Amino acid sequence: MVSGHLDQAVTQACGTSLDKSSLHKILVEVVASIFWLAGLSQGSQAELKELTLEQLSNLEVTTVSKGAEKLSHTPAAVYVLTQEDIRRSGATSIPEVLRLVPGVEVARIDSDHWAVGIRGLRSQFSKSLLVLIDGRSVYTPLYAGVYWNVQNVPLEDIDRIEVVRGPGGTIWGANAVNGVINIITKSAQQTHGTLLSFGGGNVDQGTVGFRYGDGNGKGFNYRLYGMGFTRGPEFHPDARNFDRWHIGQGGFRFDWSANSRDSYTLQGDTYKGETSGVGSFGTYSPPYQAVVYGDVEVSGENVLGRWKRTLSEGSDIQVQAYYDRTNRHDTYYGETRDTFDIDFLHHFTPLDGHDFIWGLGTRVSPDNFITVVPTVDFLPHHRTDEIFSGFVQDEISFAHDHVRLTVGSKFEHNNYTGFEVQPDARLWWTRGPRQTFWAAVTRAVRTPSRLDEGIQATGLVSTKPLTFARITGDGKFFSEQSIGYEAGYRALVTPHFYVDVATFHNDYNYLYSYEIGAPFLEVAPVPHVVIPIPIRNGIRGTTSGFEVAPDWTLTGWWQLKGSYSYLNTNLKRRPGSPDISTVAADEGSSPQHQVVVRSLLNLPQKLELDLTYRYVSSLPAQQLSGYGTADARLGWRPVPYFELSVAGQNLLQPRHAEFRLYPGPPVELKRSAYGKITLRW
């Protein structure tokens, strides 16, 4: 435990497969179908239901500035996954969908755990990444990250996922250091009628979901939903098979347009289920180290309300508030947390050529840590996190709106480090209606979490003499800092070919580190030596790289999408830091190269064939080789209210590992297949 990555150390402390002949037959038939389709005229095929490339570039996104702006006019590295992208991906969870985004690193640890990052510094808890669902943060202050296995939005209800690669702290505050993922669900007006879906396979063993929506024709619309699933374990070389996963969830959404000026939203969710947990921790009786595999009981509820009033053309105000409760009872700890959040936003145009936005917010989050084993603890057991914030931003237009300069800053006060400032400057330049260039400089911070401040995790080092290492958060950790430099280019080269290029360089300072203190003797409950390992800010360094994402509509029935992402990470100890493991672990836990190629085909008889190839390079810190794999989906929609799909994942090999976290050999992802039926009326 002493020599592992921070997340590994803390986490450790605190069916059926396709045979080769079947796979070969499927691939032969796919290739034959493609050659057969190549001889068909374009007019004989149904149009792809994807947006045209021009429509895609004109999509309105809200994550970069909290105001609606065209994707092509956004001075940031933004990628939008539409509902059609999600449906045709064949994915069954949000992290799987995120594999399609350039610059996003997704590794499946086991059946229900992921390591997700953007542009490096990836870990199980995605510390430098902010994730939002309809404006509600799902970042947990306990471990400074995201529990992905309880973020189970019905995929059919998602309108789009906006992914901002690069710092987003000016708008969203601390912890949006490397990026923001904003999951935006459909309005209730878009989900009238009934939807029923069910399916299953060898790993995704059973899924079921329903949704009902309606309205009164006078501006009031609503929907209700329920979902549940059971997922089996991935392949375990040691046959532990601890990672079974099942959850049930339900929720509602009400949207009301009271008049031409006022609109209201009220929505909420509740869930309960079991995920998997593995705990490795020291004990004060032989054999002095325990590894426990067991179920983790999880549950939670949230409710969010939003009011928006249009004051005049180009001017509006918005108030949003939410309450979120989470309960987690693990094999080695427990936590309950309540979060109360309220935000005010005012957008107006004070002068010609200026688009001004400002806001205020506060968040209060009390939690209760439950000790299960004496060697895994958080001190104090009860703590309330508080954040008070404000931000201002002005977008200034020049040269007949061909050049725009955006400047702003977030001002935030938290109960760990006090006052933090996160300024931002962005420049956007259009060269005609189809080409845009942009550049940005941003300062961002990751503020301390309960883990950094209060963890007390003890693990065995030696039995002769009896020696333990103790990771400690002693209140001396302060904010990690970064300055990000970005530039990008977007072009609709032809009506059928679109390309998005982004490059970046991030300077990091005061990143967390594990540092060794002077050993000392403890006499209770048995005499033993303790080597303290305090969490400090002993690392600095850089990440740099680029992403290229082309999109090519070859014909009305065939579209190709893809991306290539390159990342170079260079970290080192700060002068005087005795860090023992963090540099190598952080440098080698994100892939240097990633490639995604997607083919979307509309076949005759209302059939859809979607193929995805992915290559991910090696992870030296995980001692894992690179891998290439493919997913495939065959869908049939003979009528608008019926859809049948069959999907296969990880088809190019029987199994492969993507991330090493637990003691022993890494869990490997199986080749899998599942089918799904969706009814709408």
C-alpha positions as CSV (number, residue, x, y, z in Angstrom):
1,M,0.0,0.0,0.0
2,V,2.9,2.4,0.7
3,S,4.3,2.3,-2.8
4,G,1.1,2.6,-4.7
5,H,-0.7,5.5,-6.4
6,L,-2.7,7.7,-4.0
7,D,-6.1,6.3,-5.3
8,Q,-4.8,2.7,-5.2
9,A,-3.4,3.1,-1.7
10,V,-6.5,4.7,-0.3
11,T,-8.9,2.4,-2.1
12,Q,-6.9,-0.6,-0.9
13,A,-6.9,0.8,2.6
14,C,-10.1,2.5,3.1
15,G,-20.9,-15.7,-19.2
16,T,-20.8,-16.4,-22.4
17,S,-18.2,-15.4,-25.0
18,L,-18.2,-15.4,-28.8
19,D,-16.1,-18.2,-30.2
20,K,-13.6,-17.5,-33.0
21,S,-15.6,-19.1,-35.8
22,S,-18.7,-17.1,-34.9
23,L,-16.7,-13.9,-34.7
24,H,-15.0,-14.6,-38.1
25,K,-18.4,-15.3,-39.7
26,I,-19.8,-12.0,-38.3
27,L,-16.8,-10.0,-39.7
28,V,-17.0,-11.6,-43.1
29,E,-20.7,-10.7,-43.3
30,V,-20.0,-7.2,-42.2
31,V,-17.3,-6.7,-44.9
32,A,-19.6,-8.3,-47.5
33,S,-22.4,-5.9,-46.6
34,I,-20.1,-2.9,-46.9
35,F,-19.0,-3.9,-50.4
36,W,-22.6,-4.6,-51.4
37,L,-23.7,-1.2,-50.1
38,A,-20.9,0.6,-52.1
39,G,-22.7,-0.4,-55.3
40,L,-26.0,1.2,-54.2
41,S,-27.1,4.6,-55.3
42,Q,-27.3,7.3,-52.7
43,G,-30.9,8.0,-53.5
44,S,-31.9,4.4,-52.5
45,Q,-30.8,4.9,-48.9
46,A,-32.5,6.6,-46.0
47,E,-30.8,9.7,-44.7
48,L,-28.7,9.2,-41.6
49,K,-30.5,10.6,-38.6
50,E,-27.4,12.3,-37.4
51,L,-27.3,16.1,-37.7
52,T,-25.8,17.5,-40.8
53,L,-22.3,18.8,-40.2
54,E,-23.5,22.4,-40.6
55,Q,-26.2,21.8,-38.1
56,L,-23.7,20.2,-35.7
57,S,-21.4,23.3,-35.9
58,N,-24.5,25.5,-35.1
59,L,-25.5,23.5,-32.0
60,E,-26.0,25.7,-29.0
61,V,-23.8,24.7,-26.0
62,T,-24.0,26.2,-22.5
63,T,-21.1,24.7,-20.5
64,V,-18.4,27.1,-21.5
65,S,-20.1,30.3,-20.4
66,K,-23.4,29.3,-18.8
67,G,-25.1,31.0,-21.7
68,A,-26.2,29.6,-25.0
69,E,-23.7,30.0,-27.8
70,K,-23.0,28.2,-31.1
71,L,-20.5,25.4,-30.9
72,S,-18.6,26.9,-33.8
73,H,-18.4,30.2,-31.9
74,T,-17.1,28.7,-28.7
75,P,-13.5,29.6,-27.7
76,A,-12.8,26.3,-26.0
77,A,-12.2,22.6,-26.8
78,V,-15.8,21.5,-26.7
79,Y,-17.2,18.2,-28.0
80,V,-20.9,17.4,-28.0
81,L,-22.3,13.9,-27.9
82,T,-25.9,14.0,-29.2
83,Q,-28.7,11.6,-28.3
84,E,-28.1,10.0,-31.7
85,D,-24.4,9.5,-30.9
86,I,-25.4,7.9,-27.6
87,R,-28.1,5.6,-29.1
88,R,-25.9,4.3,-31.9
89,S,-22.8,3.8,-29.6
90,G,-24.3,0.6,-28.2
91,A,-23.1,1.8,-24.7
92,T,-25.0,0.9,-21.6
93,S,-23.4,3.5,-19.2
94,I,-22.2,7.1,-19.3
95,P,-18.5,6.3,-18.9
96,E,-18.7,4.0,-21.9
97,V,-20.3,6.8,-24.0
98,L,-17.4,9.1,-23.0
99,R,-14.9,6.8,-24.7
100,L,-16.0,8.5,-28.0
101,V,-14.8,12.0,-26.9
102,P,-11.3,13.0,-28.0
103,G,-9.0,13.7,-25.1
104,V,-11.1,11.8,-22.6
105,E,-9.4,8.8,-21.1
106,V,-11.8,6.1,-19.9
107,A,-10.5,2.8,-18.4
108,R,-12.9,0.2,-17.0
109,I,-11.3,-1.1,-13.7
110,D,-14.0,-3.8,-13.3
111,S,-17.7,-4.3,-13.8
112,D,-18.7,-1.2,-11.9
113,H,-15.6,1.0,-11.5
114,W,-14.0,3.4,-13.9
115,A,-11.0,5.7,-14.1
116,V,-11.9,8.7,-16.1
117,G,-9.8,11.7,-16.9
118,I,-9.2,14.5,-19.4
119,R,-5.8,15.3,-20.7
120,G,-3.9,13.4,-18.1
121,L,-3.6,12.9,-14.3
122,R,-6.3,10.2,-14.5
123,S,-7.3,8.3,-11.4
124,Q,-10.3,6.3,-10.1
125,F,-11.9,9.3,-8.6
126,S,-11.2,11.8,-11.5
127,K,-9.9,14.5,-9.1
128,S,-9.2,17.2,-11.7
129,L,-12.5,16.7,-13.5
130,L,-15.9,18.3,-12.7
131,V,-19.1,16.3,-13.7
132,L,-22.5,17.9,-13.7
133,I,-26.0,16.5,-14.4
134,D,-28.4,19.2,-15.4
135,G,-26.2,21.7,-13.4
136,R,-26.0,19.5,-10.3
137,S,-22.4,18.7,-9.3
138,V,-21.8,15.0,-8.6
139,Y,-18.3,15.6,-7.4
140,T,-17.9,14.1,-3.9
141,P,-15.7,16.1,-1.4
142,L,-14.8,12.8,0.5
143,Y,-12.5,11.4,-2.1
144,A,-12.3,14.5,-4.4
145,G,-14.0,12.9,-7.4
146,V,-16.9,11.0,-8.9
147,Y,-18.5,7.7,-8.0
148,W,-19.4,6.7,-11.5
149,N,-21.3,3.6,-10.5
150,V,-24.2,5.7,-9.1
151,Q,-24.5,8.2,-12.0
152,N,-27.1,6.2,-13.9
153,V,-29.1,8.6,-15.9
154,P,-31.4,6.7,-18.4
155,L,-29.5,7.1,-21.7
156,E,-32.7,7.6,-23.6
157,D,-33.5,10.7,-21.5
158,I,-30.1,12.5,-22.3
159,D,-30.4,15.3,-24.8
160,R,-26.7,15.8,-25.1
161,I,-23.4,15.5,-23.2
162,E,-21.1,18.6,-23.5
163,V,-17.5,17.9,-22.7
164,V,-15.1,20.8,-22.2
165,R,-11.5,19.7,-22.4
166,G,-9.4,22.2,-20.5
167,P,-9.8,24.4,-17.4
168,G,-13.4,25.5,-16.6
169,G,-12.8,27.0,-13.2
170,T,-13.8,30.6,-14.2
171,I,-17.4,29.5,-14.7
172,W,-17.7,26.4,-12.6
173,G,-15.2,26.9,-9.8
174,A,-12.7,24.7,-8.1
175,N,-12.0,21.2,-9.3
176,A,-12.8,21.9,-12.9
177,V,-9.0,21.8,-13.6
178,N,-8.7,19.6,-16.6
179,G,-12.3,19.7,-17.9
180,V,-16.0,19.7,-17.4
181,I,-18.5,17.0,-18.3
182,N,-22.1,18.4,-18.4
183,I,-24.8,15.8,-18.9
184,I,-28.0,17.6,-20.0
185,T,-31.3,15.7,-20.0
186,K,-34.3,16.4,-22.3
187,S,-37.0,18.8,-21.3
188,A,-40.3,17.1,-20.3
189,Q,-41.9,18.5,-23.5
190,Q,-39.5,16.3,-25.5
191,T,-40.6,13.1,-23.8
192,H,-44.3,12.8,-24.2
193,G,-45.7,9.3,-24.5
194,T,-44.6,6.0,-23.1
195,L,-41.2,4.3,-23.5
196,L,-40.4,0.7,-22.4
197,S,-37.0,-0.9,-22.9
198,F,-35.6,-4.2,-21.7
199,G,-32.6,-6.4,-22.6
200,G,-29.8,-8.6,-21.4
201,G,-26.6,-10.4,-22.3
202,N,-23.7,-12.3,-20.8
203,V,-22.3,-9.3,-18.8
204,D,-25.1,-6.8,-18.8
205,Q,-27.4,-9.6,-17.6
206,G,-30.7,-7.7,-17.3
207,T,-31.9,-4.2,-17.9
208,V,-35.3,-2.7,-17.8
209,G,-36.6,0.9,-18.0
210,F,-39.8,2.8,-18.5
211,R,-40.8,6.4,-19.0
212,Y,-44.1,8.2,-19.2
213,G,-44.6,11.9,-20.2
214,D,-47.5,14.2,-21.0
215,G,-48.6,17.8,-20.8
216,N,-51.7,20.0,-20.5
217,G,-51.1,21.9,-23.8
218,K,-50.8,25.1,-21.8
219,G,-47.1,25.1,-21.1
220,F,-47.0,22.4,-18.4
221,N,-45.2,19.2,-19.2
222,Y,-43.9,16.3,-17.0
223,R,-42.3,12.9,-17.1
224,L,-41.8,10.0,-14.7
225,Y,-39.2,7.2,-15.2
226,G,-37.9,4.1,-13.6
227,M,-34.9,1.8,-14.4
228,G,-33.0,-1.1,-13.0
229,F,-30.2,-3.4,-14.1
230,T,-28.0,-6.3,-13.0
231,R,-24.5,-6.6,-14.3
232,G,-22.3,-9.6,-13.8
233,P,-18.6,-9.8,-13.0
234,E,-15.8,-9.3,-15.5
235,F,-13.0,-11.9,-15.8
236,H,-10.9,-12.4,-12.7
237,P,-7.7,-14.5,-13.1
238,D,-8.0,-15.3,-9.4
239,A,-11.7,-16.2,-9.6
240,R,-12.8,-13.7,-7.0
241,N,-15.7,-12.4,-9.1
242,F,-16.5,-9.8,-6.5
243,D,-17.8,-7.1,-8.9
244,R,-21.5,-7.8,-9.4
245,W,-23.6,-4.7,-9.7
246,H,-27.3,-3.9,-9.4
247,I,-29.2,-0.7,-8.9
248,G,-32.8,0.5,-9.1
249,Q,-33.6,4.1,-9.8
250,G,-36.6,6.4,-10.4
251,G,-37.3,10.0,-10.9
252,F,-39.5,12.8,-12.3
253,R,-39.2,16.1,-14.2
254,F,-41.8,19.0,-14.4
255,D,-41.3,21.9,-16.9
256,W,-43.7,24.8,-16.9
257,S,-43.6,27.8,-19.2
258,A,-45.9,30.1,-17.1
259,N,-45.8,32.9,-19.7
260,S,-43.5,34.4,-22.4
261,R,-41.1,35.5,-19.7
262,D,-41.0,32.9,-16.9
263,S,-40.1,29.2,-17.0
264,Y,-39.7,26.7,-14.2
265,T,-38.2,23.3,-13.8
266,L,-38.5,20.8,-10.9
267,Q,-36.8,17.4,-11.1
268,G,-35.5,14.7,-8.8
269,D,-34.1,11.2,-8.6
270,T,-33.8,8.4,-6.1
271,Y,-31.7,5.2,-6.3
272,K,-30.7,2.2,-4.2
273,G,-28.6,-0.8,-4.9
274,E,-25.3,-2.6,-4.4
275,T,-21.9,-2.2,-6.0
276,S,-18.7,-4.0,-5.3
277,G,-15.9,-3.1,-2.8
278,V,-12.4,-4.3,-2.1
279,G,-10.6,-3.2,1.1
280,S,-7.0,-3.8,2.0
281,F,-5.9,-2.5,5.4
282,G,-3.7,-3.2,8.3
283,T,-4.9,-5.1,11.4
284,Y,-3.3,-5.3,14.9
285,S,-3.6,-9.0,15.1
286,P,-2.1,-11.7,12.9
287,P,-1.7,-11.8,9.9
288,Y,-1.7,-8.0,10.4
289,Q,-3.1,-7.3,6.9
290,A,-6.6,-8.0,5.7
291,V,-8.1,-8.0,2.2
292,V,-11.9,-7.9,2.2
293,Y,-14.2,-8.4,-0.8
294,G,-17.8,-7.5,-0.3
295,D,-20.9,-5.6,-1.4
296,V,-21.3,-1.8,-1.0
297,E,-24.7,-0.6,-0.2
298,V,-25.5,2.7,-1.9
299,S,-28.5,5.0,-2.0
300,G,-29.4,8.6,-2.5
301,E,-31.9,11.2,-3.4
302,N,-31.8,14.6,-5.1
303,V,-34.2,17.3,-6.1
304,L,-33.4,20.4,-8.2
305,G,-35.4,23.5,-9.0
306,R,-34.7,26.2,-11.6
307,W,-36.5,29.5,-12.4
308,K,-35.5,31.6,-15.4
309,R,-37.0,35.0,-16.3
310,T,-36.4,36.9,-19.6
311,L,-36.1,40.6,-18.8
312,S,-35.6,41.8,-22.3
313,E,-33.9,40.7,-25.5
314,G,-30.4,39.7,-24.5
315,S,-31.1,39.9,-20.8
316,D,-32.3,37.3,-18.3
317,I,-31.9,36.0,-14.8
318,Q,-31.8,32.5,-13.5
319,V,-32.0,31.0,-10.0
320,Q,-31.1,27.3,-9.4
321,A,-31.1,25.4,-6.2
322,Y,-30.7,21.7,-5.3
323,Y,-30.5,19.2,-2.4
324,D,-28.5,16.0,-2.8
325,R,-28.2,13.2,-0.2
326,T,-25.8,10.2,-0.6
327,N,-25.4,7.2,1.6
328,R,-22.5,4.7,1.1
329,H,-21.8,1.7,3.4
330,D,-18.6,0.0,2.3
331,T,-16.7,-3.0,3.5
332,Y,-14.3,-0.7,5.3
333,Y,-16.1,2.6,5.9
334,G,-19.4,4.4,5.6
335,E,-20.5,7.9,4.8
336,T,-23.7,9.9,4.6
337,R,-23.6,13.4,3.0
338,D,-26.1,16.2,2.5
339,T,-25.4,18.9,0.0
340,F,-27.4,22.2,-0.3
341,D,-26.5,24.4,-3.3
342,I,-28.0,27.7,-4.7
343,D,-26.8,29.8,-7.6
344,F,-28.0,33.1,-9.1
345,L,-27.1,34.1,-12.7
346,H,-27.7,37.5,-14.4
347,H,-27.0,37.9,-18.2
348,F,-27.4,41.3,-19.9
349,T,-25.9,43.5,-22.7
350,P,-24.9,46.8,-21.0
351,L,-23.3,48.3,-24.2
352,D,-23.1,47.5,-27.9
353,G,-20.6,44.8,-28.5
354,H,-20.6,43.6,-24.8
355,D,-22.3,40.4,-23.5
356,F,-22.0,40.5,-19.7
357,I,-22.8,37.7,-17.3
358,W,-22.3,37.5,-13.5
359,G,-23.4,35.2,-10.7
360,L,-23.3,34.3,-7.0
361,G,-23.4,30.9,-5.4
362,T,-23.1,29.0,-2.1
363,R,-22.8,25.4,-1.3
364,V,-23.0,23.8,2.2
365,S,-22.2,20.0,2.5
366,P,-22.2,18.4,5.9
367,D,-21.1,14.8,6.1
368,N,-20.8,12.0,8.7
369,F,-18.0,9.5,8.4
370,I,-18.7,6.0,9.8
371,T,-15.7,4.0,11.1
372,V,-15.9,0.3,10.2
373,V,-12.3,-0.8,10.8
374,P,-9.9,1.0,13.2
375,T,-7.1,1.4,10.7
376,V,-9.2,3.4,8.2
377,D,-10.5,6.6,9.5
378,F,-11.3,10.2,8.6
379,L,-10.9,12.9,11.2
380,P,-13.0,14.6,12.3
381,H,-15.9,12.2,11.8
382,H,-18.3,15.2,11.3
383,R,-17.4,18.0,9.0
384,T,-19.2,20.6,6.9
385,D,-17.7,21.8,3.7
386,E,-18.7,25.4,2.7
387,I,-18.1,27.3,-0.6
388,F,-19.1,30.9,-1.3
389,S,-18.5,32.1,-4.8
390,G,-19.0,34.8,-7.4
391,F,-18.0,35.3,-11.0
392,V,-18.0,37.9,-13.7
393,Q,-17.4,37.6,-17.4
394,D,-17.6,40.0,-20.4
395,E,-17.6,38.9,-24.0
396,I,-16.5,41.9,-26.2
397,S,-17.0,41.8,-30.0
398,F,-14.7,43.5,-32.5
399,A,-14.4,43.9,-36.3
400,H,-18.0,43.4,-37.1
401,D,-18.3,40.4,-34.8
402,H,-15.4,38.6,-36.5
403,V,-13.3,38.8,-33.3
404,R,-14.5,38.2,-29.7
405,L,-12.5,38.6,-26.5
406,T,-13.9,36.9,-23.4
407,V,-12.4,37.9,-20.0
408,G,-13.6,36.9,-16.5
409,S,-12.8,35.4,-13.2
410,K,-14.2,33.2,-10.5
411,F,-13.8,34.4,-6.8
412,E,-14.3,31.6,-4.3
413,H,-13.9,31.1,-0.6
414,N,-13.8,27.6,0.9
415,N,-13.3,26.3,4.4
416,Y,-9.9,24.6,3.6
417,T,-7.7,27.2,2.0
418,G,-9.8,30.4,2.2
419,F,-9.9,32.7,-0.9
420,E,-9.2,31.4,-4.4
421,V,-9.1,33.4,-7.7
422,Q,-9.5,31.7,-11.1
423,P,-9.2,34.2,-14.0
424,D,-9.6,33.4,-17.7
425,A,-9.1,35.1,-21.1
426,R,-10.3,33.7,-24.4
427,L,-10.0,35.0,-27.9
428,W,-12.2,33.8,-30.9
429,W,-11.7,34.8,-34.5
430,T,-13.8,33.7,-37.5
431,R,-12.4,33.7,-41.0
432,G,-15.6,33.5,-43.0
433,P,-18.7,31.4,-42.0
434,R,-16.8,28.1,-42.0
435,Q,-13.5,28.6,-40.2
436,T,-12.8,29.7,-36.6
437,F,-9.6,30.0,-34.6
438,W,-9.5,30.4,-30.8
439,A,-7.0,30.6,-27.9
440,A,-7.3,30.7,-24.2
441,V,-5.3,31.2,-20.9
442,T,-6.9,30.0,-17.7
443,R,-5.9,29.6,-14.0
444,A,-7.6,26.7,-12.2
445,V,-7.3,25.1,-8.7
446,R,-8.2,21.9,-7.1
447,T,-9.1,22.6,-3.5
448,P,-8.4,20.1,-0.7
449,S,-10.9,17.3,0.1
450,R,-11.7,15.3,3.1
451,L,-9.2,12.7,1.9
452,D,-6.4,15.2,1.6
453,E,-7.2,16.8,5.0
454,G,-8.3,14.0,7.3
455,I,-7.5,10.5,6.0
456,Q,-5.8,8.1,8.5
457,A,-5.1,4.8,6.6
458,T,-2.7,2.2,8.0
459,G,-1.2,-0.7,6.1
460,L,1.4,-3.4,6.9
461,V,5.0,-2.9,5.9
462,S,6.8,-5.7,7.8
463,T,6.1,-8.2,10.6
464,K,9.7,-8.4,11.8
465,P,9.7,-5.9,13.4
466,L,6.0,-5.2,13.3
467,T,5.9,-2.0,11.1
468,F,3.0,-0.1,9.6
469,A,2.8,2.8,7.2
470,R,0.1,5.4,7.9
471,I,-1.1,7.8,5.2
472,T,-2.2,10.9,7.0
473,G,-4.0,14.1,6.1
474,D,-2.9,16.5,8.8
475,G,-4.4,19.8,7.6
476,K,-1.2,21.0,5.8
477,F,-2.3,20.3,2.3
478,F,-3.3,23.3,0.2
479,S,-4.8,23.8,-3.3
480,E,-3.2,22.3,-6.4
481,Q,-2.7,24.9,-9.1
482,S,-2.6,25.0,-12.8
483,I,-2.3,27.5,-15.7
484,G,-3.6,26.2,-18.9
485,Y,-2.7,27.4,-22.4
486,E,-4.9,26.3,-25.3
487,A,-5.5,27.0,-29.0
488,G,-7.8,25.5,-31.6
489,Y,-9.2,25.5,-35.1
490,R,-12.5,24.4,-36.5
491,A,-13.5,24.2,-40.1
492,L,-16.4,23.0,-42.2
493,V,-14.1,22.2,-45.1
494,T,-16.9,21.1,-47.3
495,P,-20.6,20.5,-46.5
496,H,-19.6,16.9,-45.9
497,F,-16.3,17.2,-44.1
498,Y,-15.7,18.8,-40.7
499,V,-12.5,18.9,-38.6
500,D,-11.8,20.1,-35.1
501,V,-8.2,20.5,-33.8
502,A,-7.1,21.6,-30.3
503,T,-3.7,21.8,-28.7
504,F,-2.8,22.5,-25.1
505,H,-0.1,23.0,-22.5
506,N,-0.8,22.9,-18.8
507,D,1.6,24.0,-16.1
508,Y,0.9,22.4,-12.7
509,N,2.3,23.3,-9.3
510,Y,1.7,22.0,-5.8
511,L,0.2,18.6,-6.9
512,Y,-0.3,16.1,-4.1
513,S,2.5,13.8,-3.0
514,Y,3.3,11.0,-0.6
515,E,6.1,12.0,1.7
516,I,7.9,10.0,4.4
517,G,8.1,11.3,7.9
518,A,10.3,10.1,10.9
519,P,9.2,6.6,12.3
520,F,7.9,6.4,15.8
521,L,6.7,3.7,18.2
522,E,3.1,3.0,19.3
523,V,2.5,0.7,22.1
524,A,-1.3,0.1,21.8
525,P,-3.0,-2.2,21.0
526,V,0.3,-4.0,20.4
527,P,3.8,-2.5,20.2
528,H,4.6,-1.5,16.6
529,V,6.5,1.0,14.5
530,V,4.6,3.6,12.5
531,I,6.1,5.2,9.4
532,P,4.0,8.4,8.8
533,I,3.3,9.3,5.1
534,P,1.7,12.8,5.2
535,I,-0.1,14.0,2.1
536,R,1.7,17.2,0.8
537,N,2.0,19.4,-2.3
538,G,5.4,18.1,-3.5
539,I,4.9,17.6,-7.3
540,R,5.0,20.0,-10.2
541,G,5.2,19.5,-13.9
542,T,3.5,19.8,-17.3
543,T,1.1,18.1,-19.7
544,S,0.9,18.9,-23.3
545,G,-0.6,17.5,-26.4
546,F,-3.3,17.8,-29.1
547,E,-6.5,16.3,-30.3
548,V,-7.8,16.0,-33.9
549,A,-11.4,15.0,-34.5
550,P,-12.6,14.7,-38.2
551,D,-16.2,14.0,-39.2
552,W,-16.9,12.9,-42.8
553,T,-20.3,12.2,-44.3
554,L,-19.3,10.1,-47.3
555,T,-22.9,9.6,-48.6
556,G,-26.4,10.0,-47.3
557,W,-26.1,6.5,-45.8
558,W,-22.5,6.4,-44.5
559,Q,-20.8,8.6,-42.0
560,L,-17.2,8.2,-40.6
561,K,-16.2,9.9,-37.3
562,G,-12.9,9.6,-35.5
563,S,-10.3,11.2,-33.3
564,Y,-6.6,11.0,-32.4
565,S,-5.4,12.2,-29.0
566,Y,-1.8,12.7,-28.0
567,L,-0.6,13.4,-24.4
568,N,2.8,14.0,-23.0
569,T,3.2,14.1,-19.2
570,N,6.3,15.4,-17.4
571,L,6.2,15.5,-13.6
572,K,8.9,16.0,-11.1
573,R,9.4,16.5,-7.4
574,R,9.5,20.0,-6.0
575,P,12.8,21.0,-4.4
576,G,13.0,19.3,-1.0
577,S,10.1,16.9,-1.6
578,P,10.8,13.3,-0.6
579,D,7.8,12.0,-2.6
580,I,8.0,8.2,-2.8
581,S,5.7,7.2,-5.7
582,T,3.4,9.8,-7.1
583,V,5.5,11.0,-10.1
584,A,5.7,7.6,-11.7
585,A,2.1,6.7,-10.9
586,D,0.6,9.9,-12.3
587,E,2.8,10.0,-15.4
588,G,2.0,6.4,-16.3
589,S,-1.7,6.2,-15.6
590,S,-2.9,8.0,-18.7
591,P,-2.3,6.7,-22.3
592,Q,0.0,8.7,-24.5
593,H,-2.0,7.8,-27.7
594,Q,-5.7,7.2,-28.3
595,V,-7.4,6.5,-31.5
596,V,-11.2,6.1,-32.2
597,V,-12.7,5.3,-35.6
598,R,-16.5,5.1,-36.0
599,S,-18.5,3.9,-39.0
600,L,-22.3,4.6,-39.1
601,L,-24.2,2.8,-41.8
602,N,-27.8,2.9,-42.7
603,L,-28.7,-0.3,-44.5
604,P,-31.8,-1.3,-46.5
605,Q,-34.9,-2.5,-44.6
606,K,-34.4,0.1,-41.8
607,L,-31.3,-1.5,-40.5
608,E,-28.4,0.3,-38.9
609,L,-24.8,-1.0,-38.6
610,D,-22.5,0.9,-36.3
611,L,-18.8,-0.1,-35.9
612,T,-16.3,1.4,-33.5
613,Y,-12.6,0.7,-33.3
614,R,-10.5,1.9,-30.4
615,Y,-6.8,1.9,-29.7
616,V,-5.3,2.8,-26.3
617,S,-1.5,2.8,-25.7
618,S,0.2,1.3,-22.7
619,L,0.1,2.4,-19.1
620,P,3.6,2.0,-17.6
621,A,2.5,2.8,-14.1
622,Q,-0.2,0.1,-14.3
623,Q,2.2,-2.4,-16.0
624,L,-0.4,-2.8,-18.7
625,S,0.2,-3.1,-22.5
626,G,-1.7,-1.1,-25.0
627,Y,-4.8,-2.7,-26.6
628,G,-7.0,-2.4,-29.7
629,T,-10.6,-3.5,-29.6
630,A,-13.9,-3.0,-31.5
631,D,-17.6,-2.7,-30.7
632,A,-20.4,-3.4,-33.1
633,R,-24.1,-2.6,-33.0
634,L,-26.9,-3.8,-35.4
635,G,-30.2,-2.0,-35.0
636,W,-33.5,-2.4,-36.7
637,R,-36.3,0.2,-36.6
638,P,-39.0,-1.0,-39.0
639,V,-41.5,1.5,-37.5
640,P,-40.9,4.6,-35.3
641,Y,-42.3,3.0,-32.2
642,F,-40.2,-0.2,-32.2
643,E,-36.4,-0.7,-32.1
644,L,-34.4,-4.0,-31.8
645,S,-30.6,-3.8,-31.3
646,V,-27.9,-6.3,-30.8
647,A,-24.5,-5.1,-29.7
648,G,-21.1,-6.7,-29.1
649,Q,-18.3,-5.1,-27.1
650,N,-14.5,-5.9,-26.9
651,L,-14.8,-8.1,-29.9
652,L,-11.2,-8.4,-31.0
653,Q,-10.0,-10.5,-28.1
654,P,-11.5,-12.8,-25.4
655,R,-10.6,-10.3,-22.7
656,H,-8.2,-7.4,-21.9
657,A,-7.2,-5.3,-18.9
658,E,-7.5,-1.5,-18.9
659,F,-6.5,-0.4,-15.4
660,R,-4.9,-2.0,-12.3
661,L,-6.2,-1.0,-8.9
662,Y,-6.7,-4.0,-6.6
663,P,-4.3,-6.4,-5.0
664,G,-3.4,-9.3,-7.3
665,P,-3.8,-9.5,-11.0
666,P,-5.9,-6.9,-12.8
667,V,-9.5,-7.5,-13.7
668,E,-10.0,-8.1,-17.4
669,L,-13.0,-7.0,-19.5
670,K,-14.7,-9.9,-21.3
671,R,-15.9,-10.0,-24.9
672,S,-19.6,-9.5,-24.4
673,A,-22.9,-9.3,-26.3
674,Y,-26.4,-8.1,-25.4
675,G,-29.7,-7.4,-27.0
676,K,-32.3,-4.7,-26.4
677,I,-35.8,-4.0,-27.4
678,T,-37.3,-0.4,-27.1
679,L,-41.0,0.4,-27.5
680,R,-42.4,3.9,-27.8
681,W,-46.0,4.9,-28.1
